[in-house]
Amino acid sequence: MSNVIELLEKLGSDPLLRHAADAVLEQALLEARVDPAIREALMTRDQHKLEMLLGATANVCCMIATPAQEEDDDDDEPSKDDDDDHQDGGDEKALRHAS
């Protein structure tokens, strides 16, 4: 089956081969030693038959999973208010909370 996948990749990447005459495509399939049933499906451009022969499905879902972002811990780095508290002994913060 890898030869079929390689050939499909080549067909997809080479516009001259993708749009080539049937005789050229058939020669490429013969050179790749593709199974006759698969060769027929490719020559007739029968996607469903090719999928069945390769055991593939047409339903493809592409997703990108990204890791969850960690929340910032305010405990690790002192905030500007915390720096002010340390400079004036914290009296200002205590007064704000008391009122």
GUMAR-845131 format. One record per atom (N, C-alpha, C): residue number from 1; residue in one letter; atom name; x, z, y negated. Coordinates in Angstrom, 1 decimal, m for minus. Each point is the difference from the previous one (the first is absolute). Example, Ala and Ser with C-alpha at 12.3 -4.5 7.8 and 13.67 -1.06 7.14 Angstrom:
<r i="1" aa="a" at="N" c1="13.2" c3="7.8" c2="5.7"/>
<r i="1" aa="a" at="CA" c1="m0.9" c3="0.0" c2="m1.2"/>
<r i="1" aa="a" at="C" c1="0.9" c3="0.0" c2="m1.2"/>
<r i="2" aa="s" at="N" c1="m0.4" c3="m0.7" c2="m1.1"/>
<r i="2" aa="s" at="CA" c1="0.9" c3="0.0" c2="m1.1"/>
<r i="2" aa="s" at="C" c1="m0.8" c3="0.8" c2="m1.1"/>
//
This chain:
<r i="1" aa="m" at="N" c1="0.8" c3="0.0" c2="1.2"/>
<r i="1" aa="m" at="CA" c1="m0.8" c3="0.0" c2="m1.2"/>
<r i="1" aa="m" at="C" c1="0.9" c3="0.0" c2="m1.3"/>
<r i="2" aa="s" at="N" c1="1.2" c3="0.5" c2="0.1"/>
<r i="2" aa="s" at="CA" c1="0.8" c3="0.1" c2="m1.2"/>
<r i="2" aa="s" at="C" c1="0.3" c3="m1.4" c2="m0.5"/>
<r i="3" aa="n" at="N" c1="0.1" c3="m1.0" c2="0.9"/>
<r i="3" aa="n" at="CA" c1="0.2" c3="m1.4" c2="m0.5"/>
<r i="3" aa="n" at="C" c1="m1.2" c3="m0.5" c2="m0.8"/>
<r i="4" aa="v" at="N" c1="m1.2" c3="0.5" c2="0.4"/>
<r i="4" aa="v" at="CA" c1="m1.2" c3="m0.5" c2="m0.7"/>
<r i="4" aa="v" at="C" c1="0.1" c3="0.7" c2="m1.4"/>
<r i="5" aa="i" at="N" c1="0.3" c3="1.3" c2="m0.1"/>
<r i="5" aa="i" at="CA" c1="0.0" c3="0.6" c2="m1.3"/>
<r i="5" aa="i" at="C" c1="1.1" c3="m0.6" c2="m0.9"/>
<r i="6" aa="e" at="N" c1="1.2" c3="m0.3" c2="0.6"/>
<r i="6" aa="e" at="CA" c1="1.0" c3="m0.6" c2="m0.8"/>
<r i="6" aa="e" at="C" c1="m0.4" c3="m1.4" c2="m0.5"/>
<r i="7" aa="l" at="N" c1="m0.7" c3="m0.7" c2="0.8"/>
<r i="7" aa="l" at="CA" c1="m0.5" c3="m1.3" c2="m0.4"/>
<r i="7" aa="l" at="C" c1="m1.1" c3="0.1" c2="m1.1"/>
<r i="8" aa="l" at="N" c1="m0.9" c3="0.9" c2="0.2"/>
<r i="8" aa="l" at="CA" c1="m1.0" c3="0.3" c2="m1.1"/>
<r i="8" aa="l" at="C" c1="0.7" c3="0.4" c2="m1.3"/>
<r i="9" aa="e" at="N" c1="1.0" c3="0.8" c2="0.1"/>
<r i="9" aa="e" at="CA" c1="0.7" c3="0.4" c2="m1.2"/>
<r i="9" aa="e" at="C" c1="0.7" c3="m1.3" c2="m0.7"/>
<r i="10" aa="k" at="N" c1="0.6" c3="m0.8" c2="0.9"/>
<r i="10" aa="k" at="CA" c1="0.6" c3="m1.3" c2="m0.5"/>
<r i="10" aa="k" at="C" c1="m1.1" c3="m0.9" c2="m0.6"/>
<r i="11" aa="l" at="N" c1="m1.1" c3="m0.1" c2="0.6"/>
<r i="11" aa="l" at="CA" c1="m1.1" c3="m0.8" c2="m0.5"/>
<r i="11" aa="l" at="C" c1="m0.5" c3="0.5" c2="m1.4"/>
<r i="12" aa="g" at="N" c1="0.0" c3="1.3" c2="m0.1"/>
<r i="12" aa="g" at="CA" c1="m0.5" c3="0.6" c2="m1.3"/>
<r i="12" aa="g" at="C" c1="1.0" c3="m0.1" c2="m1.1"/>
<r i="13" aa="s" at="N" c1="1.3" c3="0.0" c2="0.3"/>
<r i="13" aa="s" at="CA" c1="1.1" c3="0.0" c2="m1.0"/>
<r i="13" aa="s" at="C" c1="0.5" c3="m1.4" c2="m0.3"/>
<r i="14" aa="d" at="N" c1="m0.3" c3="m1.0" c2="0.8"/>
<r i="14" aa="d" at="CA" c1="0.5" c3="m1.4" c2="m0.2"/>
<r i="14" aa="d" at="C" c1="m1.2" c3="m0.9" c2="m0.4"/>
<r i="15" aa="p" at="N" c1="m0.2" c3="m0.3" c2="m1.3"/>
<r i="15" aa="p" at="CA" c1="m1.2" c3="m0.8" c2="m0.3"/>
<r i="15" aa="p" at="C" c1="0.1" c3="m1.4" c2="0.6"/>
<r i="16" aa="l" at="N" c1="1.1" c3="m0.6" c2="0.2"/>
<r i="16" aa="l" at="CA" c1="0.1" c3="m1.3" c2="0.6"/>
<r i="16" aa="l" at="C" c1="m0.5" c3="0.0" c2="1.5"/>
<r i="17" aa="l" at="N" c1="0.3" c3="1.1" c2="0.7"/>
<r i="17" aa="l" at="CA" c1="m0.5" c3="0.1" c2="1.4"/>
<r i="17" aa="l" at="C" c1="m1.4" c3="0.4" c2="0.0"/>
<r i="18" aa="r" at="N" c1="m0.5" c3="0.8" c2="m0.9"/>
<r i="18" aa="r" at="CA" c1="m1.4" c3="0.5" c2="m0.1"/>
<r i="18" aa="r" at="C" c1="m0.9" c3="m1.2" c2="m0.2"/>
<r i="19" aa="h" at="N" c1="0.4" c3="m1.0" c2="m0.8"/>
<r i="19" aa="h" at="CA" c1="m0.8" c3="m1.1" c2="m0.3"/>
<r i="19" aa="h" at="C" c1="0.5" c3="m1.3" c2="0.7"/>
<r i="20" aa="a" at="N" c1="0.7" c3="0.2" c2="1.0"/>
<r i="20" aa="a" at="CA" c1="0.6" c3="m1.1" c2="0.8"/>
<r i="20" aa="a" at="C" c1="m1.0" c3="m0.8" c2="0.8"/>
<r i="21" aa="a" at="N" c1="0.3" c3="m1.2" c2="0.3"/>
<r i="21" aa="a" at="CA" c1="m0.9" c3="m0.8" c2="0.9"/>
<r i="21" aa="a" at="C" c1="m0.1" c3="0.7" c2="1.4"/>
<r i="22" aa="d" at="N" c1="m1.0" c3="m0.3" c2="0.7"/>
<r i="22" aa="d" at="CA" c1="m0.3" c3="0.6" c2="1.3"/>
<r i="22" aa="d" at="C" c1="1.2" c3="m0.2" c2="1.0"/>
<r i="23" aa="a" at="N" c1="0.6" c3="m1.2" c2="m0.1"/>
<r i="23" aa="a" at="CA" c1="1.1" c3="m0.3" c2="0.9"/>
<r i="23" aa="a" at="C" c1="1.2" c3="0.9" c2="m0.2"/>
<r i="24" aa="v" at="N" c1="0.3" c3="0.3" c2="m1.3"/>
<r i="24" aa="v" at="CA" c1="1.1" c3="0.9" c2="m0.4"/>
<r i="24" aa="v" at="C" c1="m0.3" c3="1.4" c2="0.4"/>
<r i="25" aa="l" at="N" c1="m1.3" c3="0.5" c2="m0.2"/>
<r i="25" aa="l" at="CA" c1="m0.4" c3="1.3" c2="0.4"/>
<r i="25" aa="l" at="C" c1="0.1" c3="0.2" c2="1.5"/>
<r i="26" aa="e" at="N" c1="m0.5" c3="m1.0" c2="0.7"/>
<r i="26" aa="e" at="CA" c1="0.1" c3="0.0" c2="1.5"/>
<r i="26" aa="e" at="C" c1="1.4" c3="0.1" c2="0.5"/>
<r i="27" aa="q" at="N" c1="0.9" c3="m0.7" c2="m0.6"/>
<r i="27" aa="q" at="CA" c1="1.4" c3="0.0" c2="0.4"/>
<r i="27" aa="q" at="C" c1="0.6" c3="1.4" c2="m0.2"/>
<r i="28" aa="a" at="N" c1="m0.3" c3="0.6" c2="m1.2"/>
<r i="28" aa="a" at="CA" c1="0.4" c3="1.3" c2="m0.3"/>
<r i="28" aa="a" at="C" c1="m0.5" c3="1.0" c2="1.1"/>
<r i="29" aa="l" at="N" c1="m1.2" c3="m0.1" c2="0.4"/>
<r i="29" aa="l" at="CA" c1="m0.6" c3="0.9" c2="1.0"/>
<r i="29" aa="l" at="C" c1="0.6" c3="m0.2" c2="1.3"/>
<r i="30" aa="l" at="N" c1="0.4" c3="m1.3" c2="0.4"/>
<r i="30" aa="l" at="CA" c1="0.7" c3="m0.2" c2="1.2"/>
<r i="30" aa="l" at="C" c1="1.4" c3="0.6" c2="0.0"/>
<r i="31" aa="e" at="N" c1="0.7" c3="m0.2" c2="m1.1"/>
<r i="31" aa="e" at="CA" c1="1.3" c3="0.6" c2="m0.1"/>
<r i="31" aa="e" at="C" c1="0.0" c3="1.5" c2="0.1"/>
<r i="32" aa="a" at="N" c1="m1.0" c3="0.6" c2="m0.5"/>
<r i="32" aa="a" at="CA" c1="m0.1" c3="1.5" c2="0.0"/>
<r i="32" aa="a" at="C" c1="m0.5" c3="0.5" c2="1.4"/>
<r i="33" aa="r" at="N" c1="m0.3" c3="m1.0" c2="0.9"/>
<r i="33" aa="r" at="CA" c1="m0.5" c3="0.4" c2="1.3"/>
<r i="33" aa="r" at="C" c1="m1.2" c3="0.9" c2="0.0"/>
<r i="34" aa="v" at="N" c1="m1.0" c3="m0.4" c2="m0.9"/>
<r i="34" aa="v" at="CA" c1="m1.2" c3="0.7" c2="m0.1"/>
<r i="34" aa="v" at="C" c1="m1.0" c3="m0.3" c2="1.2"/>
<r i="35" aa="d" at="N" c1="m0.6" c3="1.0" c2="0.5"/>
<r i="35" aa="d" at="CA" c1="m1.0" c3="m0.2" c2="1.1"/>
<r i="35" aa="d" at="C" c1="m1.0" c3="m1.1" c2="m0.4"/>
<r i="36" aa="p" at="N" c1="m0.4" c3="m0.8" c2="1.0"/>
<r i="36" aa="p" at="CA" c1="m0.9" c3="m1.1" c2="m0.3"/>
<r i="36" aa="p" at="C" c1="m1.3" c3="0.4" c2="m0.6"/>
<r i="37" aa="a" at="N" c1="m0.6" c3="1.1" c2="0.4"/>
<r i="37" aa="a" at="CA" c1="m1.3" c3="0.4" c2="m0.6"/>
<r i="37" aa="a" at="C" c1="0.2" c3="0.4" c2="m1.5"/>
<r i="38" aa="i" at="N" c1="1.1" c3="0.7" c2="m0.3"/>
<r i="38" aa="i" at="CA" c1="0.3" c3="0.3" c2="m1.4"/>
<r i="38" aa="i" at="C" c1="0.3" c3="m1.2" c2="m0.8"/>
<r i="39" aa="r" at="N" c1="0.8" c3="m0.9" c2="0.6"/>
<r i="39" aa="r" at="CA" c1="0.3" c3="m1.3" c2="m0.6"/>
<r i="39" aa="r" at="C" c1="m1.3" c3="m0.7" c2="m0.4"/>
<r i="40" aa="e" at="N" c1="m1.0" c3="m0.1" c2="0.9"/>
<r i="40" aa="e" at="CA" c1="m1.2" c3="m0.6" c2="m0.3"/>
<r i="40" aa="e" at="C" c1="m0.8" c3="0.6" c2="m1.1"/>
<r i="41" aa="a" at="N" c1="0.0" c3="1.4" c2="0.0"/>
<r i="41" aa="a" at="CA" c1="m0.7" c3="0.7" c2="m1.1"/>
<r i="41" aa="a" at="C" c1="0.7" c3="m0.3" c2="m1.3"/>
<r i="42" aa="l" at="N" c1="1.3" c3="0.0" c2="0.0"/>
<r i="42" aa="l" at="CA" c1="0.7" c3="m0.3" c2="m1.3"/>
<r i="42" aa="l" at="C" c1="m0.2" c3="m1.5" c2="m0.4"/>
<r i="43" aa="m" at="N" c1="0.0" c3="m0.9" c2="0.9"/>
<r i="43" aa="m" at="CA" c1="m0.2" c3="m1.4" c2="m0.4"/>
<r i="43" aa="m" at="C" c1="m1.4" c3="m0.2" c2="m0.5"/>
<r i="44" aa="t" at="N" c1="m1.0" c3="0.6" c2="0.6"/>
<r i="44" aa="t" at="CA" c1="m1.4" c3="m0.1" c2="m0.5"/>
<r i="44" aa="t" at="C" c1="m0.4" c3="0.9" c2="m1.1"/>
<r i="45" aa="r" at="N" c1="1.0" c3="0.9" c2="m0.4"/>
<r i="45" aa="r" at="CA" c1="m0.2" c3="1.0" c2="m1.1"/>
<r i="45" aa="r" at="C" c1="m1.2" c3="0.9" c2="0.3"/>
<r i="46" aa="d" at="N" c1="0.0" c3="0.4" c2="1.3"/>
<r i="46" aa="d" at="CA" c1="m1.1" c3="0.9" c2="0.4"/>
<r i="46" aa="d" at="C" c1="0.5" c3="1.4" c2="m0.1"/>
<r i="47" aa="q" at="N" c1="m0.3" c3="0.7" c2="m1.1"/>
<r i="47" aa="q" at="CA" c1="0.5" c3="1.3" c2="m0.3"/>
<r i="47" aa="q" at="C" c1="m0.6" c3="1.0" c2="1.0"/>
<r i="48" aa="h" at="N" c1="m1.3" c3="m0.1" c2="0.3"/>
<r i="48" aa="h" at="CA" c1="m0.6" c3="1.0" c2="0.9"/>
<r i="48" aa="h" at="C" c1="0.6" c3="m0.1" c2="1.5"/>
<r i="49" aa="k" at="N" c1="0.3" c3="m1.2" c2="0.4"/>
<r i="49" aa="k" at="CA" c1="0.6" c3="m0.2" c2="1.3"/>
<r i="49" aa="k" at="C" c1="1.4" c3="0.6" c2="0.0"/>
<r i="50" aa="l" at="N" c1="0.7" c3="m0.3" c2="m1.0"/>
<r i="50" aa="l" at="CA" c1="1.4" c3="0.5" c2="m0.1"/>
<r i="50" aa="l" at="C" c1="0.0" c3="1.5" c2="m0.1"/>
<r i="51" aa="e" at="N" c1="m0.9" c3="0.6" c2="m0.7"/>
<r i="51" aa="e" at="CA" c1="m0.1" c3="1.5" c2="0.0"/>
<r i="51" aa="e" at="C" c1="m0.3" c3="0.5" c2="1.3"/>
<r i="52" aa="m" at="N" c1="m0.9" c3="m0.6" c2="0.8"/>
<r i="52" aa="m" at="CA" c1="m0.3" c3="0.5" c2="1.3"/>
<r i="52" aa="m" at="C" c1="1.2" c3="m0.1" c2="0.9"/>
<r i="53" aa="l" at="N" c1="0.7" c3="m1.2" c2="0.0"/>
<r i="53" aa="l" at="CA" c1="1.1" c3="m0.2" c2="0.9"/>
<r i="53" aa="l" at="C" c1="1.2" c3="1.0" c2="m0.3"/>
<r i="54" aa="l" at="N" c1="0.1" c3="0.3" c2="m1.3"/>
<r i="54" aa="l" at="CA" c1="1.1" c3="0.9" c2="m0.4"/>
<r i="54" aa="l" at="C" c1="m0.4" c3="1.5" c2="0.0"/>
<r i="55" aa="g" at="N" c1="m1.3" c3="0.2" c2="0.2"/>
<r i="55" aa="g" at="CA" c1="m0.5" c3="1.4" c2="0.0"/>
<r i="55" aa="g" at="C" c1="0.1" c3="0.6" c2="m1.4"/>
<r i="56" aa="a" at="N" c1="m0.2" c3="m0.8" c2="m0.9"/>
<r i="56" aa="a" at="CA" c1="0.0" c3="0.4" c2="m1.4"/>
<r i="56" aa="a" at="C" c1="m1.5" c3="0.1" c2="m0.5"/>
<r i="57" aa="t" at="N" c1="m0.1" c3="0.7" c2="m1.1"/>
<r i="57" aa="t" at="CA" c1="m1.3" c3="0.0" c2="m0.7"/>
<r i="57" aa="t" at="C" c1="0.1" c3="m0.4" c2="m1.4"/>
<r i="58" aa="a" at="N" c1="m1.1" c3="m0.6" c2="m0.6"/>
<r i="58" aa="a" at="CA" c1="0.0" c3="m0.5" c2="m1.3"/>
<r i="58" aa="a" at="C" c1="m0.1" c3="1.2" c2="m1.0"/>
<r i="59" aa="n" at="N" c1="m0.5" c3="1.1" c2="0.4"/>
<r i="59" aa="n" at="CA" c1="m0.2" c3="1.1" c2="m0.9"/>
<r i="59" aa="n" at="C" c1="1.3" c3="0.8" c2="m0.3"/>
<r i="60" aa="v" at="N" c1="0.5" c3="m0.2" c2="m1.2"/>
<r i="60" aa="v" at="CA" c1="1.3" c3="0.7" c2="m0.3"/>
<r i="60" aa="v" at="C" c1="m0.3" c3="0.8" c2="m1.2"/>
<r i="61" aa="c" at="N" c1="0.6" c3="1.2" c2="0.0"/>
<r i="61" aa="c" at="CA" c1="m0.2" c3="0.9" c2="m1.1"/>
<r i="61" aa="c" at="C" c1="1.4" c3="0.5" c2="m0.4"/>
<r i="62" aa="c" at="N" c1="0.4" c3="m0.3" c2="m1.2"/>
<r i="62" aa="c" at="CA" c1="1.3" c3="0.4" c2="m0.5"/>
<r i="62" aa="c" at="C" c1="m0.2" c3="1.1" c2="m1.0"/>
<r i="63" aa="m" at="N" c1="0.8" c3="1.1" c2="0.2"/>
<r i="63" aa="m" at="CA" c1="m0.1" c3="1.2" c2="m0.9"/>
<r i="63" aa="m" at="C" c1="1.4" c3="0.5" c2="m0.2"/>
<r i="64" aa="i" at="N" c1="0.1" c3="0.7" c2="m1.1"/>
<r i="64" aa="i" at="CA" c1="1.3" c3="0.7" c2="m0.3"/>
<r i="64" aa="i" at="C" c1="m0.3" c3="1.4" c2="m0.1"/>
<r i="65" aa="a" at="N" c1="0.6" c3="0.9" c2="0.8"/>
<r i="65" aa="a" at="CA" c1="m0.2" c3="1.4" c2="0.0"/>
<r i="65" aa="a" at="C" c1="1.1" c3="0.6" c2="m0.9"/>
<r i="66" aa="t" at="N" c1="m0.4" c3="0.8" c2="m1.0"/>
<r i="66" aa="t" at="CA" c1="0.9" c3="0.7" c2="m0.8"/>
<r i="66" aa="t" at="C" c1="m0.1" c3="1.5" c2="0.2"/>
<r i="67" aa="p" at="N" c1="1.2" c3="0.6" c2="0.0"/>
<r i="67" aa="p" at="CA" c1="m0.1" c3="1.5" c2="0.2"/>
<r i="67" aa="p" at="C" c1="m0.7" c3="0.7" c2="m1.1"/>
<r i="68" aa="a" at="N" c1="m0.7" c3="1.1" c2="0.3"/>
<r i="68" aa="a" at="CA" c1="m0.7" c3="0.7" c2="m1.0"/>
<r i="68" aa="a" at="C" c1="1.0" c3="0.6" c2="m1.0"/>
<r i="69" aa="q" at="N" c1="m0.4" c3="0.0" c2="m1.2"/>
<r i="69" aa="q" at="CA" c1="0.9" c3="0.6" c2="m1.0"/>
<r i="69" aa="q" at="C" c1="m0.1" c3="1.5" c2="0.0"/>
<r i="70" aa="e" at="N" c1="1.1" c3="0.7" c2="m0.1"/>
<r i="70" aa="e" at="CA" c1="0.0" c3="1.4" c2="0.0"/>
<r i="70" aa="e" at="C" c1="m0.4" c3="0.5" c2="m1.4"/>
<r i="71" aa="e" at="N" c1="m0.8" c3="1.0" c2="m0.1"/>
<r i="71" aa="e" at="CA" c1="m0.3" c3="0.6" c2="m1.3"/>
<r i="71" aa="e" at="C" c1="1.2" c3="0.7" c2="m0.6"/>
<r i="72" aa="d" at="N" c1="0.1" c3="m0.1" c2="m1.3"/>
<r i="72" aa="d" at="CA" c1="1.1" c3="0.7" c2="m0.7"/>
<r i="72" aa="d" at="C" c1="m0.3" c3="1.5" c2="0.1"/>
<r i="73" aa="d" at="N" c1="1.0" c3="0.7" c2="0.3"/>
<r i="73" aa="d" at="CA" c1="m0.1" c3="1.5" c2="0.0"/>
<r i="73" aa="d" at="C" c1="0.5" c3="0.5" c2="m1.4"/>
<r i="74" aa="d" at="N" c1="m0.8" c3="0.6" c2="m0.7"/>
<r i="74" aa="d" at="CA" c1="0.4" c3="0.5" c2="m1.3"/>
<r i="74" aa="d" at="C" c1="0.9" c3="1.2" c2="0.1"/>
<r i="75" aa="d" at="N" c1="0.0" c3="0.6" c2="1.2"/>
<r i="75" aa="d" at="CA" c1="0.9" c3="1.2" c2="0.3"/>
<r i="75" aa="d" at="C" c1="1.4" c3="m0.4" c2="0.0"/>
<r i="76" aa="d" at="N" c1="0.3" c3="m1.2" c2="0.4"/>
<r i="76" aa="d" at="CA" c1="1.4" c3="m0.4" c2="0.2"/>
<r i="76" aa="d" at="C" c1="0.8" c3="m0.1" c2="m1.4"/>
<r i="77" aa="e" at="N" c1="m0.7" c3="m0.6" c2="m0.9"/>
<r i="77" aa="e" at="CA" c1="0.6" c3="m0.2" c2="m1.3"/>
<r i="77" aa="e" at="C" c1="m0.8" c3="0.7" c2="m1.1"/>
<r i="78" aa="p" at="N" c1="0.7" c3="0.8" c2="m0.8"/>
<r i="78" aa="p" at="CA" c1="m0.7" c3="0.7" c2="m1.0"/>
<r i="78" aa="p" at="C" c1="m0.6" c3="m0.9" c2="m1.1"/>
<r i="79" aa="s" at="N" c1="m1.2" c3="0.3" c2="m0.5"/>
<r i="79" aa="s" at="CA" c1="m0.6" c3="m0.9" c2="m1.0"/>
<r i="79" aa="s" at="C" c1="0.6" c3="0.5" c2="m1.4"/>
<r i="80" aa="k" at="N" c1="m0.4" c3="m0.8" c2="m1.0"/>
<r i="80" aa="k" at="CA" c1="0.5" c3="0.4" c2="m1.3"/>
<r i="80" aa="k" at="C" c1="m0.5" c3="1.3" c2="m0.4"/>
<r i="81" aa="d" at="N" c1="m1.3" c3="0.4" c2="0.4"/>
<r i="81" aa="d" at="CA" c1="m0.5" c3="1.3" c2="m0.4"/>
<r i="81" aa="d" at="C" c1="0.8" c3="1.1" c2="0.7"/>
<r i="82" aa="d" at="N" c1="0.4" c3="m0.3" c2="1.2"/>
<r i="82" aa="d" at="CA" c1="0.8" c3="1.0" c2="0.8"/>
<r i="82" aa="d" at="C" c1="1.4" c3="0.2" c2="m0.7"/>
<r i="83" aa="d" at="N" c1="0.5" c3="m1.0" c2="m0.6"/>
<r i="83" aa="d" at="CA" c1="1.3" c3="0.1" c2="m0.7"/>
<r i="83" aa="d" at="C" c1="m0.2" c3="0.8" c2="m1.2"/>
<r i="84" aa="d" at="N" c1="m1.1" c3="m0.2" c2="m0.7"/>
<r i="84" aa="d" at="CA" c1="m0.3" c3="0.8" c2="m1.2"/>
<r i="84" aa="d" at="C" c1="m0.2" c3="1.5" c2="0.3"/>
<r i="85" aa="d" at="N" c1="m0.6" c3="0.3" c2="1.2"/>
<r i="85" aa="d" at="CA" c1="m0.2" c3="1.3" c2="0.4"/>
<r i="85" aa="d" at="C" c1="1.3" c3="0.7" c2="0.2"/>
<r i="86" aa="h" at="N" c1="0.9" c3="m0.7" c2="0.6"/>
<r i="86" aa="h" at="CA" c1="1.3" c3="0.7" c2="0.3"/>
<r i="86" aa="h" at="C" c1="0.8" c3="0.2" c2="m1.3"/>
<r i="87" aa="q" at="N" c1="m0.2" c3="m0.8" c2="m1.0"/>
<r i="87" aa="q" at="CA" c1="0.7" c3="0.2" c2="m1.2"/>
<r i="87" aa="q" at="C" c1="m0.5" c3="1.1" c2="m0.9"/>
<r i="88" aa="d" at="N" c1="m1.3" c3="0.3" c2="0.0"/>
<r i="88" aa="d" at="CA" c1="m0.5" c3="1.0" c2="m0.8"/>
<r i="88" aa="d" at="C" c1="m0.5" c3="1.2" c2="0.8"/>
<r i="89" aa="g" at="N" c1="0.4" c3="0.1" c2="1.2"/>
<r i="89" aa="g" at="CA" c1="m0.3" c3="1.1" c2="0.9"/>
<r i="89" aa="g" at="C" c1="m1.4" c3="0.0" c2="0.6"/>
<r i="90" aa="g" at="N" c1="m0.7" c3="m1.1" c2="m0.3"/>
<r i="90" aa="g" at="CA" c1="m1.3" c3="m0.1" c2="0.6"/>
<r i="90" aa="g" at="C" c1="m1.1" c3="0.7" c2="m0.7"/>
<r i="91" aa="d" at="N" c1="0.3" c3="0.6" c2="m1.2"/>
<r i="91" aa="d" at="CA" c1="m1.0" c3="0.7" c2="m0.7"/>
<r i="91" aa="d" at="C" c1="m1.1" c3="m0.9" c2="m0.5"/>
<r i="92" aa="e" at="N" c1="0.4" c3="m1.2" c2="m0.5"/>
<r i="92" aa="e" at="CA" c1="m1.1" c3="m0.9" c2="m0.5"/>
<r i="92" aa="e" at="C" c1="m1.0" c3="m0.4" c2="1.1"/>
<r i="93" aa="k" at="N" c1="0.5" c3="m0.2" c2="1.2"/>
<r i="93" aa="k" at="CA" c1="m0.9" c3="m0.4" c2="1.1"/>
<r i="93" aa="k" at="C" c1="m0.9" c3="1.1" c2="0.4"/>
<r i="94" aa="a" at="N" c1="0.6" c3="1.2" c2="0.0"/>
<r i="94" aa="a" at="CA" c1="m0.8" c3="1.2" c2="0.3"/>
<r i="94" aa="a" at="C" c1="m1.1" c3="0.2" c2="m1.0"/>
<r i="95" aa="l" at="N" c1="0.3" c3="m0.2" c2="m1.3"/>
<r i="95" aa="l" at="CA" c1="m1.0" c3="0.2" c2="m1.0"/>
<r i="95" aa="l" at="C" c1="m1.1" c3="m1.1" c2="0.1"/>
<r i="96" aa="r" at="N" c1="0.4" c3="m1.2" c2="0.4"/>
<r i="96" aa="r" at="CA" c1="m1.0" c3="m1.1" c2="0.2"/>
<r i="96" aa="r" at="C" c1="m1.0" c3="0.4" c2="1.1"/>
<r i="97" aa="h" at="N" c1="0.5" c3="0.5" c2="1.1"/>
<r i="97" aa="h" at="CA" c1="m0.8" c3="0.4" c2="1.2"/>
<r i="97" aa="h" at="C" c1="m0.8" c3="1.2" c2="m0.3"/>
<r i="98" aa="a" at="N" c1="0.5" c3="0.9" c2="m0.8"/>
<r i="98" aa="a" at="CA" c1="m0.8" c3="1.2" c2="m0.3"/>
<r i="98" aa="a" at="C" c1="m1.2" c3="m0.2" c2="m0.9"/>
<r i="99" aa="s" at="N" c1="0.1" c3="m1.1" c2="m0.8"/>
<r i="99" aa="s" at="CA" c1="m1.2" c3="m0.2" c2="m0.9"/>
<r i="99" aa="s" at="C" c1="m1.0" c3="m0.9" c2="0.6"/>
//
